[in-house]
Each structure stands twice: as C-alpha cells, then as structure tokens.
Amino acid sequence: MRVATVADAAAIAAVHRESWRTTYAGILPLAVVAREAGRKSEAMWRRRLAVRHPGAATWIAERRSDGIVGFASCGDSREPIEGLDAEIYALYVLQSQQQRGVGRELVRACARHFVRHGLFGFFLWVLKANRARLFYEALGGQEIGEKTERLHEYAEIAYGWHDLTRLVAND
C-alpha cells in the first residue's frame, strides 16, 4: 500500500477501466459501462494526481508480480452528511485480486489517512445492485441513506451509502 504518484496514472486508469467493465456489467446498460469505462483515462488520472488537495489521497495496492491491482481515492466529504466528514470517492480492485484482502487494506489505508487529518466519520456511495455492498457490510459498514442520480442520458441510478466509521474504531 502506498500513495499514488503521477507516474502511476496509466496503471490506475487500466485498473479503473477494467474494474468498471467487470463490476457494472449486468448492473448498468452495456452502453453506459462502455462509455464510462472509456472515460477512465490516463490523462484524467494524470490531472487528478498532479493536483494536491489537502486531506485527499489516492492509495494503490501493488503486488510485485502483478503491478497495481487496486486503488482507492479519498478525501473530505463532497456533500454534508451529519457526523461524516470524509468520503471514499472510488475503490476498485481487479476482479482477479478480489477476496484476497486488497479491498480491506485499501479501506484501512483511507481510514488511517482520515484519522491523521482529523476526520473520524466517513462514507462511500455504492450502487444498490453492486455486490460490493456485501463487502462493505462485512467491514462493519451500515447503510445510512440513499440518493438517485442520472448518469448521462442513459439511466437513473440509486445509491446507498455506508458509514464505515466503526472500521476506524476497530483498527
């Protein structure tokens, strides 16, 4: 586990695209998956990683034999939710690396990052139909709300979020 640098942009983009394809196939229309996966570019990640926001970080999980196999992007909450100061914006692990502790370590890296920055309650948004919800629940996350957003002109998407604050307390 380490903080990502601009030099990691291509590998993060590859994980992001592949994870979108494997995670959301069967949940979202294929046209939406293809379009969104295509937007997860190296250039986008270079821009994101080049700009340092206080309190924000992108963590990567790396294996010697496989390179970067997952990442988590986190920072201050983008919208006010009472008692929750921070948010995991994105967490993706290659399907071949799932159920090996990679996701758990990425969540823990974000939790430690938050604590170091004085942020003690955090959450993330998860598609209701995404089986990753079970992963967050296994970590102690609890659904505390939902919202519906339109993803381009294609689909209405319902999200649930999980308060993962107890993970910090248990770590």
C-alpha positions as a Markdown table, in Angstrom:
| # | Residue | x | y | z |
|---|---|---|---|---|
| 1 | Met | 0.0 | 0.0 | 0.0 |
| 2 | Arg | 1.3 | 3.4 | -0.9 |
| 3 | Val | 0.2 | 6.8 | -2.0 |
| 4 | Ala | -0.1 | 7.1 | -5.8 |
| 5 | Thr | 2.0 | 9.4 | -7.9 |
| 6 | Val | 1.5 | 10.9 | -11.3 |
| 7 | Ala | 3.8 | 8.1 | -12.6 |
| 8 | Asp | 1.0 | 5.6 | -11.6 |
| 9 | Ala | -1.6 | 7.3 | -13.8 |
| 10 | Ala | -1.6 | 4.7 | -16.6 |
| 11 | Ala | -1.8 | 1.7 | -14.3 |
| 12 | Ile | -4.6 | 3.3 | -12.2 |
| 13 | Ala | -6.5 | 4.1 | -15.4 |
| 14 | Ala | -6.2 | 0.5 | -16.6 |
| 15 | Val | -7.5 | -0.9 | -13.2 |
| 16 | His | -10.3 | 1.7 | -13.3 |
| 17 | Arg | -11.4 | 0.8 | -16.8 |
| 18 | Glu | -11.2 | -3.0 | -16.2 |
| 19 | Ser | -13.0 | -2.7 | -12.9 |
| 20 | Trp | -15.8 | -0.7 | -14.4 |
| 21 | Arg | -16.3 | -3.4 | -17.1 |
| 22 | Thr | -16.3 | -6.3 | -14.6 |
| 23 | Thr | -18.2 | -4.6 | -11.8 |
| 24 | Tyr | -21.0 | -2.9 | -13.6 |
| 25 | Ala | -21.7 | -5.4 | -16.5 |
| 26 | Gly | -25.2 | -6.8 | -15.7 |
| 27 | Ile | -26.0 | -3.8 | -13.4 |
| 28 | Leu | -25.9 | -0.9 | -15.9 |
| 29 | Pro | -26.7 | -1.0 | -19.6 |
| 30 | Leu | -23.6 | -2.1 | -21.6 |
| 31 | Ala | -23.6 | 1.3 | -23.5 |
| 32 | Val | -23.2 | 3.1 | -20.1 |
| 33 | Val | -20.5 | 0.7 | -19.0 |
| 34 | Ala | -18.5 | 1.1 | -22.2 |
| 35 | Arg | -18.8 | 4.9 | -22.2 |
| 36 | Glu | -17.8 | 5.3 | -18.6 |
| 37 | Ala | -15.0 | 2.8 | -18.8 |
| 38 | Gly | -13.7 | 4.7 | -21.8 |
| 39 | Arg | -13.6 | 7.9 | -19.7 |
| 40 | Lys | -11.3 | 6.5 | -17.1 |
| 41 | Ser | -8.2 | 7.6 | -19.0 |
| 42 | Glu | -4.5 | 8.0 | -18.2 |
| 43 | Ala | -4.8 | 11.8 | -18.9 |
| 44 | Met | -7.7 | 12.1 | -16.4 |
| 45 | Trp | -5.7 | 10.3 | -13.7 |
| 46 | Arg | -2.6 | 12.4 | -14.5 |
| 47 | Arg | -4.6 | 15.6 | -14.0 |
| 48 | Arg | -6.1 | 14.2 | -10.7 |
| 49 | Leu | -2.8 | 13.1 | -9.3 |
| 50 | Ala | -1.0 | 16.3 | -10.3 |
| 51 | Val | -3.3 | 18.5 | -8.2 |
| 52 | Arg | -2.7 | 18.1 | -4.5 |
| 53 | His | -5.7 | 18.8 | -2.4 |
| 54 | Pro | -5.2 | 19.0 | 1.4 |
| 55 | Gly | -6.7 | 16.0 | 3.1 |
| 56 | Ala | -7.1 | 14.0 | -0.2 |
| 57 | Ala | -5.1 | 11.0 | -1.3 |
| 58 | Thr | -5.2 | 8.1 | -3.8 |
| 59 | Trp | -3.8 | 4.9 | -2.4 |
| 60 | Ile | -2.7 | 2.0 | -4.5 |
| 61 | Ala | -2.3 | -1.7 | -3.8 |
| 62 | Glu | 0.6 | -3.2 | -5.7 |
| 63 | Arg | 1.9 | -6.7 | -6.0 |
| 64 | Arg | 5.4 | -7.4 | -7.2 |
| 65 | Ser | 4.3 | -9.9 | -9.8 |
| 66 | Asp | 1.1 | -8.1 | -11.0 |
| 67 | Gly | 1.8 | -4.4 | -10.5 |
| 68 | Ile | -1.0 | -2.1 | -9.4 |
| 69 | Val | -4.1 | -4.3 | -8.7 |
| 70 | Gly | -6.4 | -1.8 | -6.9 |
| 71 | Phe | -6.8 | 1.8 | -5.8 |
| 72 | Ala | -8.8 | 4.0 | -3.5 |
| 73 | Ser | -9.3 | 7.7 | -3.8 |
| 74 | Cys | -10.4 | 9.6 | -0.7 |
| 75 | Gly | -10.7 | 12.9 | 1.0 |
| 76 | Asp | -13.1 | 15.5 | 2.5 |
| 77 | Ser | -16.8 | 14.7 | 2.1 |
| 78 | Arg | -18.1 | 16.2 | -1.2 |
| 79 | Glu | -21.5 | 16.8 | 0.4 |
| 80 | Pro | -22.5 | 17.4 | 4.0 |
| 81 | Ile | -23.8 | 14.3 | 5.9 |
| 82 | Glu | -24.2 | 14.8 | 9.6 |
| 83 | Gly | -21.3 | 13.3 | 11.6 |
| 84 | Leu | -19.4 | 12.1 | 8.5 |
| 85 | Asp | -16.5 | 14.4 | 7.5 |
| 86 | Ala | -14.8 | 12.3 | 4.8 |
| 87 | Glu | -15.5 | 10.1 | 1.8 |
| 88 | Ile | -14.0 | 7.3 | -0.2 |
| 89 | Tyr | -14.6 | 8.6 | -3.7 |
| 90 | Ala | -13.6 | 5.4 | -5.6 |
| 91 | Leu | -12.4 | 2.0 | -4.6 |
| 92 | Tyr | -11.6 | -0.6 | -7.3 |
| 93 | Val | -9.8 | -3.9 | -7.2 |
| 94 | Leu | -9.2 | -6.1 | -10.3 |
| 95 | Gln | -11.6 | -9.0 | -10.2 |
| 96 | Ser | -8.6 | -11.5 | -10.2 |
| 97 | Gln | -7.4 | -9.9 | -7.0 |
| 98 | Gln | -10.7 | -9.7 | -5.1 |
| 99 | Gln | -11.2 | -11.8 | -1.9 |
| 100 | Arg | -7.5 | -11.6 | -1.1 |
| 101 | Gly | -7.6 | -8.7 | 1.4 |
| 102 | Val | -6.7 | -6.0 | -1.1 |
| 103 | Gly | -10.0 | -4.0 | -0.7 |
| 104 | Arg | -9.9 | -4.3 | 3.1 |
| 105 | Glu | -6.3 | -2.9 | 3.1 |
| 106 | Leu | -7.3 | 0.0 | 0.8 |
| 107 | Val | -10.3 | 0.9 | 3.1 |
| 108 | Arg | -7.9 | 0.8 | 6.1 |
| 109 | Ala | -5.4 | 3.0 | 4.3 |
| 110 | Cys | -8.1 | 5.6 | 3.7 |
| 111 | Ala | -9.3 | 5.2 | 7.3 |
| 112 | Arg | -5.8 | 5.8 | 8.7 |
| 113 | His | -5.4 | 8.8 | 6.3 |
| 114 | Phe | -8.7 | 10.3 | 7.6 |
| 115 | Val | -7.6 | 9.9 | 11.2 |
| 116 | Arg | -4.3 | 11.6 | 10.5 |
| 117 | His | -6.2 | 14.5 | 9.1 |
| 118 | Gly | -8.7 | 14.7 | 12.0 |
| 119 | Leu | -11.6 | 13.2 | 10.1 |
| 120 | Phe | -13.3 | 10.4 | 12.0 |
| 121 | Gly | -16.5 | 9.6 | 10.3 |
| 122 | Phe | -16.5 | 8.5 | 6.6 |
| 123 | Phe | -18.7 | 7.0 | 4.0 |
| 124 | Leu | -18.9 | 6.0 | 0.4 |
| 125 | Trp | -21.6 | 5.6 | -2.3 |
| 126 | Val | -22.4 | 2.2 | -3.6 |
| 127 | Leu | -24.8 | 1.2 | -6.3 |
| 128 | Lys | -27.7 | -0.7 | -4.7 |
| 129 | Ala | -27.3 | -3.6 | -7.1 |
| 130 | Asn | -23.5 | -3.8 | -6.6 |
| 131 | Arg | -22.5 | -6.9 | -4.8 |
| 132 | Ala | -19.6 | -4.9 | -3.2 |
| 133 | Arg | -22.2 | -3.8 | -0.7 |
| 134 | Leu | -21.7 | -7.1 | 1.0 |
| 135 | Phe | -18.0 | -6.4 | 1.3 |
| 136 | Tyr | -18.6 | -3.0 | 3.0 |
| 137 | Glu | -21.2 | -4.6 | 5.3 |
| 138 | Ala | -18.7 | -7.3 | 6.2 |
| 139 | Leu | -16.3 | -4.5 | 7.2 |
| 140 | Gly | -18.9 | -3.1 | 9.6 |
| 141 | Gly | -20.4 | -0.5 | 7.2 |
| 142 | Gln | -24.1 | 0.3 | 7.6 |
| 143 | Glu | -26.4 | 1.7 | 5.0 |
| 144 | Ile | -27.5 | 5.1 | 6.2 |
| 145 | Gly | -29.2 | 6.6 | 3.2 |
| 146 | Glu | -29.7 | 6.7 | -0.5 |
| 147 | Lys | -30.0 | 9.1 | -3.4 |
| 148 | Thr | -30.8 | 8.8 | -7.1 |
| 149 | Glu | -28.7 | 10.3 | -9.8 |
| 150 | Arg | -28.9 | 10.4 | -13.6 |
| 151 | Leu | -25.8 | 9.0 | -15.3 |
| 152 | His | -25.7 | 11.0 | -18.5 |
| 153 | Glu | -28.8 | 10.4 | -20.6 |
| 154 | Tyr | -28.9 | 6.7 | -20.0 |
| 155 | Ala | -30.1 | 5.6 | -16.6 |
| 156 | Glu | -31.4 | 6.6 | -13.2 |
| 157 | Ile | -29.2 | 5.0 | -10.6 |
| 158 | Ala | -30.0 | 4.5 | -6.9 |
| 159 | Tyr | -27.1 | 4.6 | -4.5 |
| 160 | Gly | -26.8 | 3.6 | -0.9 |
| 161 | Trp | -24.0 | 4.8 | 1.4 |
| 162 | His | -22.3 | 3.1 | 4.2 |
| 163 | Asp | -20.9 | 4.6 | 7.4 |
| 164 | Leu | -17.6 | 2.9 | 7.8 |
| 165 | Thr | -16.7 | 4.8 | 11.0 |
| 166 | Arg | -16.6 | 1.6 | 13.1 |
| 167 | Leu | -13.7 | 0.3 | 10.9 |
| 168 | Val | -11.6 | 3.2 | 12.2 |
| 169 | Ala | -12.5 | 2.4 | 15.8 |
| 170 | Asn | -11.7 | -1.3 | 15.3 |
| 171 | Asp | -8.3 | -0.7 | 13.6 |
